[in-house]
Amino acid sequence: MSDRYQRFVRSRPGRVLTRRLGLPNPVRLRRYEADAPAVGRPALLGGPPGGRLLEPLGKLLAGMGADVRTEPADGERPGALVFDATGIRTSGELRSAYEFFHPVLRGLDTCGRVVVLGTDPHDCDHPREATAQRAIEGLVRTIGKEAGRGSTANLVYVAPEAEGAAESTMRFLLSGRSAYVSGQVIRIGTGEAAQPVDWKHPLAGKIALVTGASRGIGEAIAEVLARDGAHVVCLDVPAQGDALAAVANRVGGSTLQLDITSPQAPERIVRHLADRHGCVHIVVHNAGVTRDKRLANMRPELWDQVLEVNLSAQERIDEALLSTGTLRAAGRIVCVSSISGIAGNFGQANYATSKAGVIGRVQALARVVADHAITINAVAPGFIETRMTAAIPLVTREAGRRMNSLQQGGLPVDVAETIAWLAGPGSGGVNGNVVRVCGQSMLGA
């Protein structure tokens, strides 16, 4: 869907009017390009003494081909600011973060990246350290709002002894793949993180199942997973058969037509995957429906349909895949939730309930599947430019687009890129996370 306002502000009269009236001025976001470097300009790396990630980060950034420096050259705009906050153990030591960011934040390049790494307060040995580490969340979220010009800021809590599991996450957050992910807190634990042979095709040799793959976000997920090397089994209802086949043919995948709410669906999925591919490595629960009504006006069948498609069917499918071993050890489950499941939304009691249930399921199941080196995570999209959002009334649609730090709607590919990162073999330490793909939306913040 076209954002006419964004086209207008890029025109000559639009630029003049935007400056005079102080209107939102969204920039064109830096997204994935096959041959583009992960960090196009120098990356500034800093942190107080005693940080346990400073040296590993230097090696990691250099391995990514970044020009790593401790301060910028005169007149040079850094493309990334990376700060190791693990050495901050008291509130007084938070001054080191101010001293790092204060002189360089204004000079951050357009669509720059800010990544701060710390220790989860729950992993801290002393209340003072836990206090200081929790305070960093406020700093990072504020930087995400202040940096402007399409830049993003995210916080990564790295568990002790998980220092070697951060590369996949850093590659994602510093690249164009994370264009619409900002203001997030990501937790990396000690799960097994296998480095891919080729970071350009990290999913090579993997079998991925994507539900609701015939259009919109599901179609984008299939495209990105295939681009990264996976064979994608595209699943959707029979009524979408032609569109589903077109997607599968374009990405070199295959199709499975069925209604995931049918009693036979879990068994059929298991049998199809076992017979055709032997197993599955990645499961993406993208299929979902909306049946919007105020709760007082909602018929019971509208409640039941949304909960069944968006939540209960996922539970039954995963139970079948896990109990039969069809989802292999070191497998990945990624669920599509929504910021409606975090903040609620007028007229969407059924949808918000189902998407909040997805989050609860991810957090509960993460502890169970970890014993098999399997991870389960969720993405929670905000305003994404799809046919569904195109049908929203104009004023509401424009508010949804502008009410985030990037002042624009996201694209289906932004959700897909985030899912591909969570599905990668190097993301084994990322488990039980809910990552919002919303441009740091004001809703539910």
C-alpha positions as CSV (number, residue, x, y, z in Angstrom):
1,M,0.0,0.0,0.0
2,S,1.3,3.4,-0.9
3,D,2.1,6.1,1.7
4,R,1.1,9.2,-0.1
5,Y,2.2,11.5,2.7
6,Q,5.7,10.0,2.7
7,R,5.9,10.7,-1.0
8,F,4.7,14.3,-0.5
9,V,7.3,15.2,2.1
10,R,10.1,14.0,-0.2
11,S,9.0,16.4,-2.9
12,R,10.4,19.9,-3.0
13,P,7.2,21.7,-1.8
14,G,6.7,19.0,0.7
15,R,10.1,19.5,2.2
16,V,9.5,23.3,2.5
17,L,6.1,22.8,4.2
18,T,7.4,20.1,6.5
19,R,10.1,22.4,7.8
20,R,7.8,25.4,8.2
21,L,5.0,23.6,10.0
22,G,7.1,21.1,11.9
23,L,5.3,18.1,10.4
24,P,6.5,14.5,10.7
25,N,9.3,13.9,8.2
26,P,9.8,10.1,7.8
27,V,12.9,9.1,5.9
28,R,13.3,6.1,3.5
29,L,14.5,3.3,5.8
30,R,17.6,1.3,5.1
31,R,16.6,-2.3,4.4
32,Y,18.3,-5.5,3.3
33,E,20.3,-5.4,0.1
34,A,22.2,-8.5,-1.0
35,D,25.6,-6.9,-1.5
36,A,25.4,-4.1,1.1
37,P,27.8,-4.2,4.1
38,A,26.2,-4.9,7.4
39,V,27.5,-1.5,8.7
40,G,28.1,1.0,5.9
41,R,30.1,3.5,7.9
42,P,32.4,3.2,10.9
43,A,31.1,1.6,14.1
44,L,32.0,3.3,17.3
45,L,32.5,0.8,20.2
46,G,32.8,1.8,23.8
47,G,32.0,0.9,27.4
48,P,33.4,1.4,30.9
49,P,36.3,-0.7,32.2
50,G,35.5,-4.2,33.4
51,G,32.8,-5.0,30.7
52,R,32.8,-8.6,29.7
53,L,31.7,-8.0,26.2
54,L,34.0,-5.2,24.9
55,E,36.7,-7.5,23.6
56,P,34.3,-10.1,22.0
57,L,32.3,-7.3,20.4
58,G,35.5,-5.8,18.8
59,K,36.3,-9.2,17.3
60,L,32.7,-9.8,16.2
61,L,32.4,-6.4,14.5
62,A,35.7,-6.8,12.7
63,G,34.6,-10.2,11.6
64,M,31.5,-8.6,10.1
65,G,33.7,-6.3,8.0
66,A,32.9,-3.2,10.1
67,D,35.4,-0.4,10.5
68,V,35.6,-0.4,14.3
69,R,36.7,2.8,16.1
70,T,36.5,4.3,19.5
71,E,35.8,7.8,18.3
72,P,34.9,9.3,14.9
73,A,37.2,11.3,12.6
74,D,36.4,15.0,12.2
75,G,33.2,15.5,10.2
76,E,32.5,11.7,9.9
77,R,29.1,10.3,10.7
78,P,29.3,6.8,12.3
79,G,26.9,4.2,11.0
80,A,26.6,2.4,14.4
81,L,27.1,3.1,18.1
82,V,27.8,0.0,20.1
83,F,28.1,0.2,23.9
84,D,29.0,-2.5,26.3
85,A,27.2,-1.7,29.5
86,T,28.0,-4.9,31.4
87,G,30.7,-3.1,33.4
88,I,28.2,-0.7,34.9
89,R,27.5,-1.9,38.5
90,T,26.2,1.2,40.3
91,S,23.9,4.0,39.4
92,G,26.9,6.4,39.5
93,E,28.6,4.4,36.8
94,L,25.7,5.1,34.4
95,R,27.6,8.4,33.7
96,S,29.8,6.3,31.4
97,A,26.9,5.8,29.0
98,Y,26.2,9.5,29.0
99,E,29.8,10.2,28.2
100,F,29.8,7.8,25.3
101,F,26.6,8.9,23.6
102,H,26.5,12.6,24.4
103,P,29.2,13.8,22.0
104,V,28.3,11.4,19.1
105,L,24.6,10.8,19.0
106,R,23.8,13.9,17.1
107,G,26.3,12.9,14.4
108,L,24.9,9.4,13.9
109,D,24.3,8.7,10.2
110,T,20.8,8.5,8.6
111,C,19.3,5.1,9.4
112,G,22.1,4.5,11.9
113,R,22.0,1.7,14.5
114,V,22.5,2.0,18.3
115,V,23.0,-1.3,20.2
116,V,23.6,-1.4,23.9
117,L,24.5,-4.7,25.6
118,G,24.0,-5.3,29.3
119,T,23.3,-7.9,31.9
120,D,19.7,-8.9,32.7
121,P,18.9,-7.5,36.1
122,H,17.8,-11.0,37.2
123,D,21.3,-12.3,36.5
124,C,23.0,-9.6,38.6
125,D,24.7,-10.5,41.9
126,H,23.9,-7.3,43.8
127,P,20.8,-5.0,44.0
128,R,22.9,-2.0,43.0
129,E,24.0,-3.7,39.8
130,A,20.5,-4.8,39.0
131,T,19.2,-1.3,39.5
132,A,21.8,0.2,37.2
133,Q,21.2,-2.4,34.5
134,R,17.4,-1.9,34.6
135,A,18.0,1.9,34.3
136,I,19.7,1.3,30.9
137,E,16.3,0.3,29.4
138,G,15.1,3.8,29.9
139,L,18.2,5.2,28.2
140,V,17.9,3.0,25.2
141,R,14.2,3.6,24.6
142,T,14.8,7.3,24.8
143,I,17.7,7.2,22.3
144,G,15.3,5.4,20.0
145,K,12.9,8.3,20.2
146,E,15.6,11.0,20.0
147,A,18.0,9.6,17.3
148,G,15.7,10.4,14.4
149,R,16.4,10.2,10.7
150,G,15.4,6.5,10.5
151,S,17.8,5.4,13.2
152,T,17.0,2.6,15.7
153,A,18.1,1.7,19.2
154,N,17.9,-1.6,21.0
155,L,19.1,-3.3,24.2
156,V,20.5,-6.8,24.3
157,Y,20.8,-8.5,27.7
158,V,23.5,-11.2,27.4
159,A,23.6,-13.8,30.1
160,P,26.9,-14.7,31.7
161,E,28.7,-17.4,29.7
162,A,26.5,-16.5,26.7
163,E,29.0,-14.1,25.2
164,G,29.5,-16.4,22.2
165,A,25.8,-16.5,21.3
166,A,25.4,-12.9,20.4
167,E,26.6,-12.8,16.8
168,S,23.4,-13.7,15.0
169,T,21.5,-11.0,17.0
170,M,24.2,-8.3,16.4
171,R,24.2,-9.1,12.7
172,F,20.5,-8.6,12.6
173,L,20.3,-5.4,14.7
174,L,23.2,-3.6,12.9
175,S,22.0,-4.4,9.4
176,G,19.1,-3.2,7.2
177,R,17.1,-6.4,8.2
178,S,16.1,-4.6,11.4
179,A,14.8,-1.5,9.8
180,Y,11.5,-1.4,11.7
181,V,12.7,-2.9,15.1
182,S,13.5,-0.2,17.7
183,G,13.2,0.3,21.4
184,Q,13.3,-3.5,22.0
185,V,14.9,-5.5,24.8
186,I,16.3,-8.8,23.6
187,R,17.5,-11.5,26.0
188,I,20.2,-14.0,25.0
189,G,20.7,-17.0,27.1
190,T,23.1,-19.9,27.1
191,G,21.3,-22.0,24.5
192,E,23.2,-23.7,21.8
193,A,24.0,-21.3,19.0
194,A,25.4,-23.0,15.9
195,Q,27.2,-20.6,13.5
196,P,26.0,-21.1,9.9
197,V,28.6,-21.9,7.2
198,D,27.4,-19.0,5.1
199,W,25.9,-15.9,6.8
200,K,24.3,-14.9,3.5
201,H,22.4,-18.2,3.5
202,P,22.1,-19.2,7.1
203,L,19.1,-21.5,6.5
204,A,20.6,-23.6,3.8
205,G,19.4,-27.2,4.1
206,K,16.5,-26.3,6.4
207,I,12.9,-27.2,6.0
208,A,10.5,-24.4,7.0
209,L,6.7,-24.6,7.5
210,V,4.9,-21.3,7.1
211,T,1.1,-21.1,7.7
212,G,-1.0,-18.4,6.1
213,A,1.6,-18.2,3.3
214,S,-0.5,-17.2,0.3
215,R,-0.4,-13.4,0.8
216,G,0.7,-10.4,2.9
217,I,3.1,-11.1,5.8
218,G,3.0,-14.9,5.2
219,E,4.1,-14.4,1.6
220,A,7.0,-12.2,2.7
221,I,8.0,-14.7,5.3
222,A,8.2,-17.4,2.6
223,E,10.2,-15.2,0.3
224,V,12.8,-14.2,3.0
225,L,13.2,-17.7,4.4
226,A,13.7,-19.1,0.9
227,R,16.2,-16.3,0.1
228,D,18.2,-17.3,3.2
229,G,18.3,-20.9,1.9
230,A,15.3,-22.8,3.3
231,H,12.9,-25.0,1.5
232,V,9.6,-23.5,2.4
233,V,6.4,-25.6,2.8
234,C,3.7,-23.0,2.2
235,L,0.4,-23.8,4.0
236,D,-3.0,-22.1,3.6
237,V,-6.6,-23.0,3.2
238,P,-7.8,-24.6,-0.1
239,A,-9.6,-21.5,-1.1
240,Q,-6.3,-19.8,-1.4
241,G,-4.8,-22.6,-3.5
242,D,-3.9,-20.6,-6.6
243,A,-2.3,-17.8,-4.7
244,L,-0.5,-20.3,-2.5
245,A,0.9,-22.2,-5.5
246,A,2.1,-19.0,-7.1
247,V,4.1,-18.1,-3.9
248,A,5.6,-21.6,-3.6
249,N,6.6,-21.7,-7.2
250,R,8.2,-18.3,-7.0
251,V,10.3,-19.2,-3.9
252,G,11.1,-22.8,-5.0
253,G,9.0,-24.3,-2.2
254,S,6.1,-26.6,-2.0
255,T,2.4,-26.4,-0.9
256,L,0.2,-27.9,1.7
257,Q,-3.5,-27.0,1.4
258,L,-5.6,-27.5,4.6
259,D,-7.6,-25.7,7.3
260,I,-5.4,-25.7,10.4
261,T,-8.6,-25.7,12.6
262,S,-9.8,-29.1,11.3
263,P,-9.4,-32.0,13.8
264,Q,-7.2,-33.9,11.3
265,A,-4.8,-30.9,10.6
266,P,-2.1,-31.8,13.1
267,E,-1.9,-35.4,11.9
268,R,-1.9,-34.4,8.2
269,I,0.8,-31.8,8.8
270,V,3.0,-34.4,10.6
271,R,2.5,-37.0,7.9
272,H,3.2,-34.6,5.1
273,L,6.4,-33.3,6.6
274,A,7.6,-36.8,7.5
275,D,6.8,-38.4,4.1
276,R,8.0,-35.5,1.9
277,H,11.0,-34.1,3.9
278,G,11.7,-36.4,6.8
279,C,11.3,-33.7,9.4
280,V,10.9,-29.9,9.8
281,H,13.4,-27.5,11.3
282,I,11.4,-24.2,11.4
283,V,7.7,-23.7,12.1
284,V,6.3,-20.2,11.6
285,H,2.7,-19.7,12.9
286,N,1.6,-16.8,10.8
287,A,-2.0,-17.8,9.9
288,G,-4.5,-15.5,11.6
289,V,-7.9,-13.9,11.2
290,T,-9.7,-10.8,12.5
291,R,-13.5,-10.6,13.2
292,D,-13.7,-7.2,14.8
293,K,-16.7,-6.1,17.0
294,R,-17.0,-4.5,20.4
295,L,-17.2,-7.2,23.0
296,A,-20.8,-6.2,23.9
297,N,-21.9,-6.7,20.3
298,M,-19.7,-9.8,19.4
299,R,-21.5,-13.0,18.5
300,P,-20.0,-16.2,20.1
301,E,-19.0,-17.7,16.7
302,L,-16.8,-14.6,16.0
303,W,-15.0,-15.1,19.4
304,D,-14.6,-18.8,18.8
305,Q,-13.3,-18.5,15.2
306,V,-10.5,-16.0,16.1
307,L,-9.4,-17.9,19.2
308,E,-9.4,-21.2,17.2
309,V,-7.3,-20.0,14.3
310,N,-5.0,-17.6,16.1
311,L,-4.2,-19.7,19.2
312,S,-5.8,-23.1,19.7
313,A,-4.8,-24.5,16.3
314,Q,-1.1,-23.5,17.0
315,E,-1.2,-25.4,20.3
316,R,-2.4,-28.6,18.7
317,I,0.0,-28.5,15.8
318,D,3.0,-27.9,18.0
319,E,2.0,-30.7,20.3
320,A,1.9,-33.1,17.4
321,L,5.2,-31.9,15.9
322,L,7.0,-32.1,19.3
323,S,5.5,-35.4,20.5
324,T,6.4,-37.2,17.2
325,G,9.8,-35.7,16.9
326,T,8.9,-34.2,13.5
327,L,10.3,-30.9,14.7
328,R,14.0,-31.8,15.2
329,A,16.3,-30.9,18.1
330,A,17.7,-27.4,17.6
331,G,14.4,-26.6,15.8
332,R,12.8,-23.1,15.8
333,I,9.2,-22.1,16.4
334,V,8.3,-18.5,15.7
335,C,4.8,-17.2,16.3
336,V,3.2,-14.0,15.0
337,S,1.5,-12.1,17.8
338,S,0.6,-8.4,17.6
339,I,0.9,-5.2,19.7
340,S,-2.9,-5.6,20.1
341,G,-1.9,-8.6,22.3
342,I,0.3,-6.2,24.4
343,A,-1.8,-3.1,24.6
344,G,-5.3,-4.3,23.7
345,N,-7.4,-2.6,20.9
346,F,-10.9,-1.1,20.7
347,G,-13.2,-3.5,18.9
348,Q,-10.7,-6.4,19.0
349,A,-11.3,-8.2,22.2
350,N,-11.2,-11.6,20.5
351,Y,-8.1,-10.8,18.5
352,A,-6.2,-9.2,21.4
353,T,-7.0,-12.1,23.6
354,S,-5.7,-14.6,21.1
355,K,-2.5,-12.6,20.5
356,A,-1.9,-12.2,24.2
357,G,-2.4,-15.9,24.5
358,V,0.3,-16.4,21.9
359,I,2.8,-14.4,24.0
360,G,1.9,-16.4,27.1
361,R,2.3,-19.6,25.3
362,V,5.8,-18.6,24.0
363,Q,6.9,-17.6,27.5
364,A,5.6,-20.9,29.1
365,L,6.8,-23.3,26.3
366,A,10.3,-21.8,26.1
367,R,11.3,-23.6,29.3
368,V,9.9,-26.9,28.1
369,V,11.5,-27.0,24.6
370,A,14.9,-25.7,25.8
371,D,15.7,-29.2,27.0
372,H,15.8,-30.2,23.3
373,A,17.7,-27.1,22.2
374,I,14.5,-25.9,20.5
375,T,13.6,-22.3,20.8
376,I,10.2,-20.6,20.6
377,N,9.8,-16.8,20.2
378,A,7.2,-14.4,18.9
379,V,7.2,-11.2,16.8
380,A,4.5,-8.6,17.6
381,P,3.9,-6.4,14.5
382,G,2.6,-2.9,14.8
383,F,1.2,-0.9,11.9
384,I,2.3,-2.9,8.8
385,E,1.3,-1.8,5.3
386,T,-1.0,-4.7,4.2
387,R,-4.4,-5.0,2.6
388,M,-5.9,-5.3,6.1
389,T,-4.5,-1.9,7.1
390,A,-5.5,-0.4,3.8
391,A,-9.1,-0.9,4.8
392,I,-8.7,1.2,7.9
393,P,-10.4,4.6,7.8
394,L,-8.0,7.4,6.6
395,V,-7.6,9.3,9.9
396,T,-7.0,6.1,11.9
397,R,-4.6,4.8,9.3
398,E,-2.5,8.0,9.3
399,A,-2.4,8.0,13.1
400,G,-1.2,4.4,13.1
401,R,1.5,5.2,10.6
402,R,2.9,8.3,12.4
403,M,2.6,7.2,16.1
404,N,6.0,5.6,16.3
405,S,9.6,6.8,16.4
406,L,10.1,6.2,12.7
407,Q,6.9,8.1,11.8
408,Q,5.8,5.5,9.1
409,G,4.3,2.1,8.7
410,G,6.4,-1.0,8.4
411,L,6.4,-3.4,5.5
412,P,5.7,-7.2,5.5
413,V,9.3,-7.8,4.8
414,D,10.2,-6.1,8.2
415,V,8.3,-8.8,10.0
416,A,9.8,-11.5,7.8
417,E,13.3,-10.4,8.4
418,T,12.8,-10.5,12.1
419,I,11.4,-14.1,11.9
420,A,14.3,-15.2,9.7
421,W,16.7,-13.9,12.4
422,L,14.9,-15.9,15.1
423,A,14.8,-19.0,12.9
424,G,18.5,-19.0,12.3
425,P,20.9,-21.6,13.7
426,G,22.9,-18.8,15.4
427,S,19.9,-17.7,17.4
428,G,19.9,-20.7,19.7
429,G,20.4,-18.4,22.7
430,V,17.3,-16.3,21.9
431,N,14.4,-18.2,23.5
432,G,11.1,-17.0,25.0
433,N,11.5,-13.5,23.6
434,V,8.7,-11.3,22.2
435,V,10.1,-8.8,19.7
436,R,7.9,-5.9,18.5
437,V,8.2,-5.0,14.9
438,C,6.5,-1.6,15.2
439,G,9.0,1.2,14.8
440,Q,8.9,1.8,18.5
441,S,5.1,2.4,18.6
442,M,3.6,4.5,21.3
443,L,0.9,1.9,21.8
444,G,1.7,-0.4,24.7
445,A,5.0,1.3,25.3
